[in-house]
Amino acid sequence: MSLFSFFKRNTSAPVARERLQVLLAHERTIVGGGESDLVAILREEIMAVIAKHMSVPQDNVQIKMDRGASVSTLEVDIEIPTDIAAGMRPAA
Amino acid sequence: MSLFSFFKRNTSAPVARERLQVLLAHERTIVGGGESDLVAILREEIMAVIAKHMSVPQDNVQIKMDRGASVSTLEVDIEIPTDIAAGMRPAA
C-alpha cells in the first residue's frame, strides 16, 4: 500500500493542481535518551529550503506536528497555486 | 491508519534505536506542465540540512526516489547509530 494513498482522490475532471507534501518521522527508543527536538529543528530548516524554490501564500501551507513518547512526526502539506507552478517550469 | 505504520515492528526487548525518516511527495497535474525536478532539487538540500545536525555513515542512509507521471516521491530512511544519538541529547 503506497504511503501516499491520500493522494488518490478520484477527481472527475483533470484539475490543474500542484501539491508538495513532506512527512518527517523521528523514532527514538533510547533508555534515558531524553527528549529530542530534532523534528522541530529540521522543520524550520526544511521550510526554509522549500521557500527558496517557491513563494507560496501562508494560507496554502498546513503544518502538523505530533510528539509521541518514542515517535515524533511532522506533516507539511503545500498547495502550490498553479500560476506559481507554471513559473517553476524548467527553461524550455 | 498512521502513515508510518511500518514503525510498528513488535521488537520483543526494548532495543535502543534511533531512526529518521523523510517522505516527500510532489503531485503535479498541470496540462502541458512539463516535468519538474522539484523532488530531486529538494532532496540534495534536505540531505544537507540533516547532515548539519548529525553525521551518519553512508551505509545507514537509504534513499528511494520514484518519478511517476503526476506524482514523484522521495523516501529517505536513516538509522542513527545510538552512540551518535547519545551525543545529540540536549544540554542537561
N, CA and C atoms of all chains as a GROMACS GRO file, in nm:
protein
  552
    1MET      N    1   0.087  -0.118   0.000
    1MET     CA    2   0.000   0.000   0.000
    1MET      C    3   0.090   0.123   0.000
    2SER      N    4   0.070   0.216  -0.097
    2SER     CA    5   0.159   0.332  -0.104
    2SER      C    6   0.130   0.421   0.015
    3LEU      N    7   0.239   0.473   0.071
    3LEU     CA    8   0.223   0.555   0.192
    3LEU      C    9   0.150   0.684   0.160
    4PHE      N   10   0.139   0.718   0.031
    4PHE     CA   11   0.075   0.846  -0.001
    4PHE      C   12  -0.063   0.819  -0.059
    5SER      N   13  -0.131   0.718   0.002
    5SER     CA   14  -0.261   0.680  -0.056
    5SER      C   15  -0.357   0.798  -0.055
    6PHE      N   16  -0.342   0.894   0.033
    6PHE     CA   17  -0.439   1.004   0.036
    6PHE      C   18  -0.428   1.089  -0.090
    7PHE      N   19  -0.323   1.063  -0.173
    7PHE     CA   20  -0.317   1.139  -0.299
    7PHE      C   21  -0.425   1.092  -0.395
    8LYS      N   22  -0.475   0.965  -0.370
    8LYS     CA   23  -0.562   0.907  -0.474
    8LYS      C   24  -0.706   0.952  -0.454
    9ARG      N   25  -0.730   1.085  -0.468
    9ARG     CA   26  -0.868   1.130  -0.464
    9ARG      C   27  -0.919   1.128  -0.609
   10ASN      N   28  -1.033   1.058  -0.630
   10ASN     CA   29  -1.074   1.045  -0.772
   10ASN      C   30  -1.152   1.170  -0.812
   11THR      N   31  -1.073   1.273  -0.850
   11THR     CA   32  -1.136   1.396  -0.903
   11THR      C   33  -1.182   1.362  -1.046
   12SER      N   34  -1.306   1.398  -1.079
   12SER     CA   35  -1.360   1.360  -1.210
   12SER      C   36  -1.281   1.430  -1.321
   13ALA      N   37  -1.293   1.564  -1.328
   13ALA     CA   38  -1.222   1.631  -1.438
   13ALA      C   39  -1.076   1.649  -1.398
   14PRO      N   40  -0.982   1.638  -1.498
   14PRO     CA   41  -0.839   1.662  -1.467
   14PRO      C   42  -0.823   1.808  -1.422
   15VAL      N   43  -0.796   1.830  -1.296
   15VAL     CA   44  -0.786   1.966  -1.243
   15VAL      C   45  -0.638   2.002  -1.237
   16ALA      N   46  -0.604   2.122  -1.284
   16ALA     CA   47  -0.465   2.165  -1.275
   16ALA      C   48  -0.436   2.187  -1.128
   17ARG      N   49  -0.342   2.109  -1.076
   17ARG     CA   50  -0.306   2.134  -0.936
   17ARG      C   51  -0.163   2.090  -0.915
   18GLU      N   52  -0.105   2.148  -0.815
   18GLU     CA   53   0.032   2.109  -0.780
   18GLU      C   54   0.039   2.110  -0.627
   19ARG      N   55   0.099   2.008  -0.575
   19ARG     CA   56   0.096   1.994  -0.429
   19ARG      C   57   0.226   1.929  -0.383
   20LEU      N   58   0.280   1.979  -0.274
   20LEU     CA   59   0.402   1.920  -0.219
   20LEU      C   60   0.372   1.878  -0.075
   21GLN      N   61   0.414   1.756  -0.047
   21GLN     CA   62   0.388   1.708   0.088
   21GLN      C   63   0.517   1.651   0.148
   22VAL      N   64   0.543   1.688   0.271
   22VAL     CA   65   0.664   1.641   0.340
   22VAL      C   66   0.620   1.573   0.470
   23LEU      N   67   0.666   1.451   0.488
   23LEU     CA   68   0.639   1.380   0.614
   23LEU      C   69   0.774   1.347   0.678
   24LEU      N   70   0.785   1.378   0.805
   24LEU     CA   71   0.909   1.352   0.877
   24LEU      C   72   0.873   1.269   1.000
   25ALA      N   73   0.946   1.160   1.023
   25ALA     CA   74   0.918   1.082   1.144
   25ALA      C   75   1.049   1.053   1.214
   26HIS      N   76   1.054   1.083   1.341
   26HIS     CA   77   1.176   1.061   1.419
   26HIS      C   78   1.142   0.962   1.529
   27GLU      N   79   1.196   0.840   1.513
   27GLU     CA   80   1.174   0.735   1.614
   27GLU      C   81   1.295   0.732   1.706
   28ARG      N   82   1.269   0.730   1.838
   28ARG     CA   83   1.383   0.735   1.930
   28ARG      C   84   1.351   0.652   2.054
   29THR      N   85   1.410   0.533   2.058
   29THR     CA   86   1.385   0.449   2.177
   29THR      C   87   1.519   0.424   2.244
   30ILE      N   88   1.565   0.524   2.320
   30ILE     CA   89   1.694   0.512   2.390
   30ILE      C   90   1.667   0.534   2.538
   31VAL      N   91   1.698   0.431   2.620
   31VAL     CA   92   1.672   0.440   2.765
   31VAL      C   93   1.745   0.564   2.818
   32GLY      N   94   1.671   0.650   2.886
   32GLY     CA   95   1.734   0.770   2.941
   32GLY      C   96   1.779   0.863   2.830
   33GLY      N   97   1.722   0.845   2.711
   33GLY     CA   98   1.766   0.924   2.596
   33GLY      C   99   1.720   1.069   2.605
   34GLY      N  100   1.619   1.090   2.687
   34GLY     CA  101   1.570   1.228   2.700
   34GLY      C  102   1.499   1.268   2.571
   35GLU      N  103   1.434   1.380   2.574
   35GLU     CA  104   1.357   1.425   2.458
   35GLU      C  105   1.451   1.489   2.356
   36SER      N  106   1.414   1.479   2.229
   36SER     CA  107   1.499   1.543   2.127
   36SER      C  108   1.410   1.634   2.046
   37ASP      N  109   1.460   1.748   2.011
   37ASP     CA  110   1.383   1.845   1.933
   37ASP      C  111   1.417   1.836   1.786
   38LEU      N  112   1.468   1.720   1.744
   38LEU     CA  113   1.516   1.709   1.606
   38LEU      C  114   1.408   1.748   1.506
   39VAL      N  115   1.285   1.701   1.526
   39VAL     CA  116   1.179   1.732   1.429
   39VAL      C  117   1.152   1.882   1.426
   40ALA      N  118   1.150   1.944   1.544
   40ALA     CA  119   1.123   2.090   1.547
   40ALA      C  120   1.238   2.166   1.479
   41ILE      N  121   1.360   2.121   1.502
   41ILE     CA  122   1.477   2.187   1.441
   41ILE      C  123   1.472   2.171   1.289
   42LEU      N  124   1.450   2.048   1.244
   42LEU     CA  125   1.451   2.022   1.099
   42LEU      C  126   1.335   2.093   1.030
   43ARG      N  127   1.225   2.110   1.101
   43ARG     CA  128   1.106   2.173   1.041
   43ARG      C  129   1.142   2.312   0.987
   44GLU      N  130   1.205   2.393   1.070
   44GLU     CA  131   1.236   2.532   1.028
   44GLU      C  132   1.328   2.530   0.906
   45GLU      N  133   1.427   2.444   0.910
   45GLU     CA  134   1.527   2.446   0.803
   45GLU      C  135   1.471   2.387   0.673
   46ILE      N  136   1.384   2.286   0.685
   46ILE     CA  137   1.323   2.228   0.564
   46ILE      C  138   1.226   2.328   0.501
   47MET      N  139   1.153   2.400   0.586
   47MET     CA  140   1.062   2.502   0.533
   47MET      C  141   1.142   2.611   0.460
   48ALA      N  142   1.260   2.643   0.514
   48ALA     CA  143   1.344   2.746   0.450
   48ALA      C  144   1.394   2.697   0.315
   49VAL      N  145   1.426   2.568   0.307
   49VAL     CA  146   1.472   2.511   0.178
   49VAL      C  147   1.360   2.520   0.076
   50ILE      N  148   1.238   2.484   0.117
   50ILE     CA  149   1.124   2.487   0.024
   50ILE      C  150   1.096   2.630  -0.020
   51ALA      N  151   1.102   2.723   0.077
   51ALA     CA  152   1.070   2.864   0.046
   51ALA      C  153   1.168   2.923  -0.055
   52LYS      N  154   1.289   2.868  -0.059
   52LYS     CA  155   1.389   2.914  -0.157
   52LYS      C  156   1.341   2.886  -0.300
   53HIS      N  157   1.262   2.783  -0.317
   53HIS     CA  158   1.225   2.740  -0.453
   53HIS      C  159   1.085   2.784  -0.494
   54MET      N  160   1.005   2.823  -0.398
   54MET     CA  161   0.871   2.870  -0.436
   54MET      C  162   0.817   2.959  -0.325
   55SER      N  163   0.751   3.068  -0.367
   55SER     CA  164   0.691   3.151  -0.261
   55SER      C  165   0.541   3.123  -0.265
   56VAL      N  166   0.493   3.060  -0.160
   56VAL     CA  167   0.353   3.015  -0.153
   56VAL      C  168   0.284   3.092  -0.040
   57PRO      N  169   0.161   3.141  -0.065
   57PRO     CA  170   0.089   3.212   0.041
   57PRO      C  171   0.078   3.124   0.166
   58GLN      N  172   0.092   3.187   0.283
   58GLN     CA  173   0.091   3.112   0.409
   58GLN      C  174  -0.035   3.027   0.423
   59ASP      N  175  -0.146   3.077   0.369
   59ASP     CA  176  -0.273   3.001   0.382
   59ASP      C  177  -0.266   2.867   0.309
   60ASN      N  178  -0.177   2.856   0.213
   60ASN     CA  179  -0.167   2.731   0.135
   60ASN      C  180  -0.079   2.627   0.203
   61VAL      N  181  -0.021   2.665   0.318
   61VAL     CA  182   0.074   2.575   0.385
   61VAL      C  183   0.011   2.526   0.515
   62GLN      N  184  -0.001   2.391   0.526
   62GLN     CA  185  -0.053   2.334   0.650
   62GLN      C  186   0.056   2.250   0.715
   63ILE      N  187   0.078   2.277   0.844
   63ILE     CA  188   0.184   2.206   0.917
   63ILE      C  189   0.122   2.137   1.039
   64LYS      N  190   0.151   2.010   1.053
   64LYS     CA  191   0.103   1.936   1.171
   64LYS      C  192   0.223   1.869   1.237
   65MET      N  193   0.239   1.891   1.365
   65MET     CA  194   0.349   1.824   1.437
   65MET      C  195   0.288   1.741   1.549
   66ASP      N  196   0.345   1.622   1.568
   66ASP     CA  197   0.292   1.536   1.673
   66ASP      C  198   0.410   1.475   1.748
   67ARG      N  199   0.408   1.493   1.880
   67ARG     CA  200   0.524   1.446   1.960
   67ARG      C  201   0.479   1.330   2.048
   68GLY      N  202   0.523   1.211   2.011
   68GLY     CA  203   0.487   1.094   2.091
   68GLY      C  204   0.603   1.056   2.182
   69ALA      N  205   0.580   0.952   2.264
   69ALA     CA  206   0.685   0.908   2.359
   69ALA      C  207   0.809   0.864   2.281
   70SER      N  208   0.786   0.786   2.172
   70SER     CA  209   0.906   0.737   2.103
   70SER      C  210   0.911   0.783   1.957
   71VAL      N  211   0.797   0.832   1.906
   71VAL     CA  212   0.799   0.878   1.765
   71VAL      C  213   0.739   1.019   1.756
   72SER      N  214   0.814   1.110   1.695
   72SER     CA  215   0.762   1.245   1.669
   72SER      C  216   0.748   1.260   1.518
   73THR      N  217   0.638   1.322   1.477
   73THR     CA  218   0.617   1.334   1.331
   73THR      C  219   0.586   1.480   1.294
   74LEU      N  220   0.619   1.511   1.170
   74LEU     CA  221   0.590   1.643   1.114
   74LEU      C  222   0.527   1.620   0.978
   75GLU      N  223   0.414   1.681   0.954
   75GLU     CA  224   0.349   1.674   0.822
   75GLU      C  225   0.336   1.816   0.768
   76VAL      N  226   0.389   1.836   0.648
   76VAL     CA  227   0.376   1.967   0.582
   76VAL      C  228   0.303   1.943   0.450
   77ASP      N  229   0.198   2.020   0.428
   77ASP     CA  230   0.114   1.999   0.309
   77ASP      C  231   0.102   2.136   0.240
   78ILE      N  232   0.157   2.147   0.120
   78ILE     CA  233   0.160   2.276   0.050
   78ILE      C  234   0.082   2.264  -0.081
   79GLU      N  235  -0.022   2.343  -0.092
   79GLU     CA  236  -0.098   2.351  -0.218
   79GLU      C  237  -0.034   2.464  -0.300
   80ILE      N  238   0.032   2.430  -0.409
   80ILE     CA  239   0.105   2.531  -0.488
   80ILE      C  240   0.010   2.590  -0.592
   81PRO      N  241  -0.021   2.719  -0.581
   81PRO     CA  242  -0.108   2.783  -0.682
   81PRO      C  243  -0.054   2.759  -0.822
   82THR      N  244  -0.139   2.719  -0.916
   82THR     CA  245  -0.088   2.677  -1.048
   82THR      C  246  -0.019   2.791  -1.122
   83ASP      N  247  -0.052   2.916  -1.095
   83ASP     CA  248   0.021   3.023  -1.167
   83ASP      C  249   0.166   3.023  -1.120
   84ILE      N  250   0.190   2.995  -0.988
   84ILE     CA  251   0.328   2.988  -0.939
   84ILE      C  252   0.395   2.865  -1.000
   85ALA      N  253   0.314   2.754  -1.001
   85ALA     CA  254   0.369   2.628  -1.052
   85ALA      C  255   0.416   2.648  -1.197
   86ALA      N  256   0.334   2.721  -1.276
   86ALA     CA  257   0.371   2.741  -1.418
   86ALA      C  258   0.507   2.812  -1.423
   87GLY      N  259   0.525   2.911  -1.332
   87GLY     CA  260   0.651   2.986  -1.330
   87GLY      C  261   0.769   2.894  -1.299
   88MET      N  262   0.744   2.780  -1.233
   88MET     CA  263   0.855   2.692  -1.192
   88MET      C  264   0.897   2.599  -1.304
   89ARG      N  265   0.827   2.607  -1.422
   89ARG     CA  266   0.857   2.511  -1.528
   89ARG      C  267   1.003   2.527  -1.570
   90PRO      N  268   1.072   2.417  -1.597
   90PRO     CA  269   1.214   2.426  -1.636
   90PRO      C  270   1.227   2.506  -1.766
   91ALA      N  271   1.340   2.571  -1.780
   91ALA     CA  272   1.363   2.652  -1.902
   91ALA      C  273   1.340   2.563  -2.023
   92ALA      N  274   1.270   2.613  -2.125
   92ALA     CA  275   1.236   2.531  -2.244
   92ALA      C  276   1.363   2.502  -2.323
   93MET      N  277  -0.546   0.509   0.978
   93MET     CA  278  -0.424   0.428   0.973
   93MET      C  279  -0.306   0.527   0.970
   94SER      N  280  -0.210   0.512   1.064
   94SER     CA  281  -0.098   0.605   1.066
   94SER      C  282  -0.012   0.578   0.946
   95LEU      N  283   0.032   0.689   0.885
   95LEU     CA  284   0.111   0.672   0.762
   95LEU      C  285   0.244   0.605   0.791
   96PHE      N  286   0.282   0.603   0.919
   96PHE     CA  287   0.415   0.546   0.948
   96PHE      C  288   0.396   0.409   1.012
   97SER      N  289   0.295   0.332   0.956
   97SER     CA  290   0.264   0.204   1.022
   97SER      C  291   0.385   0.114   1.021
   98PHE      N  292   0.477   0.129   0.929
   98PHE     CA  293   0.591   0.037   0.927
   98PHE      C  294   0.680   0.058   1.048
   99PHE      N  295   0.652   0.168   1.129
   99PHE     CA  296   0.732   0.184   1.251
   99PHE      C  297   0.693   0.079   1.354
  100LYS      N  298   0.568   0.022   1.338
  100LYS     CA  299   0.517  -0.064   1.446
  100LYS      C  300   0.571  -0.206   1.431
  101ARG      N  301   0.704  -0.223   1.437
  101ARG     CA  302   0.756  -0.360   1.438
  101ARG      C  303   0.760  -0.405   1.584
  102ASN      N  304   0.700  -0.522   1.613
  102ASN     CA  305   0.694  -0.558   1.756
  102ASN      C  306   0.825  -0.629   1.796
  103THR      N  307   0.924  -0.543   1.828
  103THR     CA  308   1.051  -0.598   1.878
  103THR      C  309   1.025  -0.641   2.024
  104SER      N  310   1.068  -0.764   2.061
  104SER     CA  311   1.037  -0.814   2.197
  104SER      C  312   1.106  -0.726   2.300
  105ALA      N  313   1.241  -0.727   2.302
  105ALA     CA  314   1.309  -0.649   2.406
  105ALA      C  315   1.319  -0.504   2.358
  106PRO      N  316   1.305  -0.405   2.452
  106PRO     CA  317   1.322  -0.263   2.411
  106PRO      C  318   1.464  -0.242   2.360
  107VAL      N  319   1.476  -0.215   2.231
  107VAL     CA  320   1.610  -0.204   2.171
  107VAL      C  321   1.639  -0.055   2.157
  108ALA      N  322   1.760  -0.015   2.196
  108ALA     CA  323   1.797   0.127   2.179
  108ALA      C  324   1.813   0.150   2.030
  109ARG      N  325   1.729   0.240   1.978
  109ARG     CA  326   1.745   0.270   1.835
  109ARG      C  327   1.694   0.411   1.809
  110GLU      N  328   1.747   0.466   1.707
  110GLU     CA  329   1.700   0.600   1.668
  110GLU      C  330   1.696   0.602   1.516
  111ARG      N  331   1.588   0.654   1.464
  111ARG     CA  332   1.568   0.645   1.319
  111ARG      C  333   1.496   0.771   1.272
  112LEU      N  334   1.540   0.822   1.158
  112LEU     CA  335   1.475   0.940   1.100
  112LEU      C  336   1.428   0.903   0.960
  113GLN      N  337   1.303   0.938   0.935
  113GLN     CA  338   1.251   0.905   0.803
  113GLN      C  339   1.188   1.030   0.741
  114VAL      N  340   1.219   1.052   0.615
  114VAL     CA  341   1.164   1.168   0.544
  114VAL      C  342   1.093   1.117   0.419
  115LEU      N  343   0.968   1.157   0.404
  115LEU     CA  344   0.893   1.122   0.282
  115LEU      C  345   0.853   1.252   0.214
  116LEU      N  346   0.878   1.259   0.086
  116LEU     CA  347   0.844   1.380   0.010
  116LEU      C  348   0.758   1.336  -0.108
  117ALA      N  349   0.647   1.404  -0.129
  117ALA     CA  350   0.564   1.368  -0.246
  117ALA      C  351   0.528   1.496  -0.320
  118HIS      N  352   0.552   1.496  -0.448
  118HIS     CA  353   0.522   1.614  -0.529
  118HIS      C  354   0.420   1.571  -0.634
  119GLU      N  355   0.297   1.622  -0.616
  119GLU     CA  356   0.190   1.591  -0.712
  119GLU      C  357   0.177   1.708  -0.807
  120ARG      N  358   0.172   1.677  -0.937
  120ARG     CA  359   0.170   1.788  -1.034
  120ARG      C  360   0.083   1.748  -1.153
  121THR      N  361  -0.040   1.798  -1.155
  121THR     CA  362  -0.128   1.766  -1.269
  121THR      C  363  -0.160   1.897  -1.341
  122ILE      N  364  -0.068   1.942  -1.423
  122ILE     CA  365  -0.088   2.067  -1.497
  122ILE      C  366  -0.071   2.035  -1.644
  123VAL      N  367  -0.178   2.058  -1.722
  123VAL     CA  368  -0.174   2.026  -1.866
  123VAL      C  369  -0.056   2.102  -1.927
  124GLY      N  370   0.030   2.029  -1.996
  124GLY     CA  371   0.145   2.095  -2.059
  124GLY      C  372   0.242   2.147  -1.954
  125GLY      N  373   0.231   2.096  -1.832
  125GLY     CA  374   0.313   2.147  -1.722
  125GLY      C  375   0.458   2.105  -1.736
  126GLY      N  376   0.481   2.003  -1.816
  126GLY     CA  377   0.620   1.957  -1.832
  126GLY      C  378   0.667   1.893  -1.703
  127GLU      N  379   0.783   1.833  -1.708
  127GLU     CA  380   0.835   1.762  -1.591
  127GLU      C  381   0.898   1.863  -1.495
  128SER      N  382   0.897   1.830  -1.368
  128SER     CA  383   0.961   1.921  -1.270
  128SER      C  384   1.060   1.839  -1.189
  129ASP      N  385   1.173   1.896  -1.162
  129ASP     CA  386   1.276   1.825  -1.085
  129ASP      C  387   1.271   1.866  -0.939
  130LEU      N  388   1.156   1.914  -0.895
  130LEU     CA  389   1.148   1.968  -0.759
  130LEU      C  390   1.196   1.867  -0.656
  131VAL      N  391   1.153   1.740  -0.669
  131VAL     CA  392   1.190   1.640  -0.570
  131VAL      C  393   1.342   1.618  -0.571
  132ALA      N  394   1.400   1.614  -0.691
  132ALA     CA  395   1.545   1.593  -0.699
  132ALA      C  396   1.621   1.713  -0.638
  133ILE      N  397   1.569   1.833  -0.666
  133ILE     CA  398   1.633   1.954  -0.612
  133ILE      C  399   1.623   1.955  -0.459
  134LEU      N  400   1.504   1.931  -0.409
  134LEU     CA  401   1.484   1.937  -0.263
  134LEU      C  402   1.561   1.827  -0.192
  135ARG      N  403   1.578   1.714  -0.260
  135ARG     CA  404   1.649   1.601  -0.198
  135ARG      C  405   1.788   1.642  -0.151
  136GLU      N  406   1.864   1.705  -0.241
  136GLU     CA  407   2.003   1.743  -0.206
  136GLU      C  408   2.003   1.840  -0.088
  137GLU      N  409   1.913   1.936  -0.091
  137GLU     CA  410   1.917   2.040   0.012
  137GLU      C  411   1.864   1.988   0.146
  138ILE      N  412   1.767   1.896   0.142
  138ILE     CA  413   1.716   1.839   0.267
  138ILE      C  414   1.822   1.748   0.329
  139MET      N  415   1.893   1.674   0.245
  139MET     CA  416   2.001   1.589   0.298
  139MET      C  417   2.109   1.676   0.362
  140ALA      N  418   2.134   1.793   0.302
  140ALA     CA  419   2.236   1.884   0.358
  140ALA      C  420   2.190   1.938   0.493
  141VAL      N  421   2.060   1.965   0.506
  141VAL     CA  422   2.007   2.014   0.634
  141VAL      C  423   2.026   1.906   0.741
  142ILE      N  424   1.992   1.782   0.706
  142ILE     CA  425   2.003   1.672   0.804
  142ILE      C  426   2.149   1.652   0.843
  143ALA      N  427   2.239   1.656   0.742
  143ALA     CA  428   2.382   1.631   0.768
  143ALA      C  429   2.440   1.736   0.862
  144LYS      N  430   2.380   1.856   0.864
  144LYS     CA  431   2.428   1.961   0.956
  144LYS      C  432   2.408   1.919   1.101
  145HIS      N  433   2.307   1.835   1.126
  145HIS     CA  434   2.272   1.803   1.265
  145HIS      C  435   2.323   1.666   1.310
  146MET      N  436   2.360   1.585   1.216
  146MET     CA  437   2.414   1.455   1.258
  146MET      C  438   2.500   1.398   1.145
  147SER      N  439   2.613   1.338   1.185
  147SER     CA  440   2.693   1.276   1.078
  147SER      C  441   2.669   1.126   1.090
  148VAL      N  442   2.607   1.071   0.988
  148VAL     CA  443   2.567   0.929   0.989
  148VAL      C  444   2.642   0.858   0.876
  149PRO      N  445   2.696   0.739   0.903
  149PRO     CA  446   2.765   0.665   0.797
  149PRO      C  447   2.673   0.645   0.676
  150GLN      N  448   2.730   0.656   0.558
  150GLN     CA  449   2.651   0.648   0.434
  150GLN      C  450   2.570   0.518   0.428
  151ASP      N  451   2.627   0.410   0.486
  151ASP     CA  452   2.556   0.281   0.481
  151ASP      C  453   2.425   0.287   0.559
  152ASN      N  454   2.415   0.379   0.651
  152ASN     CA  455   2.292   0.387   0.734
  152ASN      C  456   2.182   0.468   0.668
  153VAL      N  457   2.214   0.523   0.548
  153VAL     CA  458   2.117   0.611   0.481
  153VAL      C  459   2.064   0.542   0.356
  154GLN      N  460   1.931   0.524   0.354
  154GLN     CA  461   1.870   0.464   0.233
  154GLN      C  462   1.780   0.568   0.167
  155ILE      N  463   1.800   0.585   0.035
  155ILE     CA  464   1.722   0.685  -0.039
  155ILE      C  465   1.651   0.616  -0.155
  156LYS      N  466   1.523   0.638  -0.163
  156LYS     CA  467   1.446   0.583  -0.276
  156LYS      C  468   1.372   0.698  -0.344
  157MET      N  469   1.389   0.710  -0.476
  157MET     CA  470   1.314   0.814  -0.549
  157MET      C  471   1.230   0.745  -0.655
  158ASP      N  472   1.108   0.797  -0.670
  158ASP     CA  473   1.018   0.735  -0.769
  158ASP      C  474   0.951   0.848  -0.846
  159ARG      N  475   0.965   0.844  -0.979
  159ARG     CA  476   0.911   0.952  -1.062
  159ARG      C  477   0.793   0.900  -1.142
  160GLY      N  478   0.673   0.939  -1.103
  160GLY     CA  479   0.554   0.897  -1.176
  160GLY      C  480   0.508   1.008  -1.270
  161ALA      N  481   0.404   0.978  -1.346
  161ALA     CA  482   0.351   1.077  -1.443
  161ALA      C  483   0.304   1.202  -1.369
  162SER      N  484   0.233   1.181  -1.256
  162SER     CA  485   0.182   1.302  -1.189
  162SER      C  486   0.233   1.314  -1.045
  163VAL      N  487   0.289   1.204  -0.991
  163VAL     CA  488   0.340   1.214  -0.854
  163VAL      C  489   0.483   1.160  -0.848
  164SER      N  490   0.574   1.242  -0.794
  164SER     CA  491   0.711   1.196  -0.772
  164SER      C  492   0.732   1.188  -0.621
  165THR      N  493   0.801   1.082  -0.577
  165THR     CA  494   0.820   1.067  -0.432
  165THR      C  495   0.968   1.044  -0.400
  166LEU      N  496   1.002   1.084  -0.279
  166LEU     CA  497   1.137   1.061  -0.227
  166LEU      C  498   1.121   1.003  -0.088
  167GLU      N  499   1.190   0.892  -0.062
  167GLU     CA  500   1.190   0.833   0.072
  167GLU      C  501   1.333   0.828   0.122
  168VAL      N  502   1.358   0.887   0.237
  168VAL     CA  503   1.491   0.882   0.299
  168VAL      C  504   1.474   0.813   0.434
  169ASP      N  505   1.557   0.712   0.457
  169ASP     CA  506   1.544   0.633   0.580
  169ASP      C  507   1.683   0.629   0.645
  170ILE      N  508   1.697   0.689   0.761
  170ILE     CA  509   1.828   0.700   0.826
  170ILE      C  510   1.826   0.628   0.960
  171GLU      N  511   1.910   0.526   0.973
  171GLU     CA  512   1.924   0.456   1.101
  171GLU      C  513   2.038   0.528   1.175
  172ILE      N  514   2.006   0.598   1.282
  172ILE     CA  515   2.107   0.677   1.354
  172ILE      C  516   2.175   0.589   1.459
  173PRO      N  517   2.306   0.565   1.444
  173PRO     CA  518   2.376   0.483   1.545
  173PRO      C  519   2.355   0.543   1.684
  174THR      N  520   2.324   0.459   1.784
  174THR     CA  521   2.285   0.514   1.915
  174THR      C  522   2.400   0.590   1.981
  175ASP      N  523   2.526   0.563   1.949
  175ASP     CA  524   2.632   0.642   2.013
  175ASP      C  525   2.626   0.785   1.958
  176ILE      N  526   2.591   0.800   1.828
  176ILE     CA  527   2.577   0.937   1.774
  176ILE      C  528   2.454   1.002   1.837
  177ALA      N  529   2.346   0.917   1.848
  177ALA     CA  530   2.220   0.968   1.904
  177ALA      C  531   2.245   1.023   2.045
  178ALA      N  532   2.327   0.950   2.124
  178ALA     CA  533   2.350   0.995   2.262
  178ALA      C  534   2.415   1.133   2.259
  179GLY      N  535   2.507   1.153   2.162
  179GLY     CA  536   2.576   1.282   2.152
  179GLY      C  537   2.480   1.395   2.120
  180MET      N  538   2.363   1.360   2.059
  180MET     CA  539   2.270   1.466   2.015
  180MET      C  540   2.180   1.512   2.129
  181ARG      N  541   2.193   1.448   2.249
  181ARG     CA  542   2.100   1.478   2.357
  181ARG      C  543   2.112   1.627   2.391
  182PRO      N  544   2.000   1.694   2.417
  182PRO     CA  545   2.005   1.837   2.452
  182PRO      C  546   2.087   1.859   2.578
  183ALA      N  547   2.151   1.974   2.586
  183ALA     CA  548   2.234   2.004   2.704
  183ALA      C  549   2.148   1.987   2.829
  184ALA      N  550   2.200   1.920   2.932
  184ALA     CA  551   2.120   1.893   3.054
  184ALA      C  552   2.088   2.024   3.124
   0.00000   0.00000   0.00000
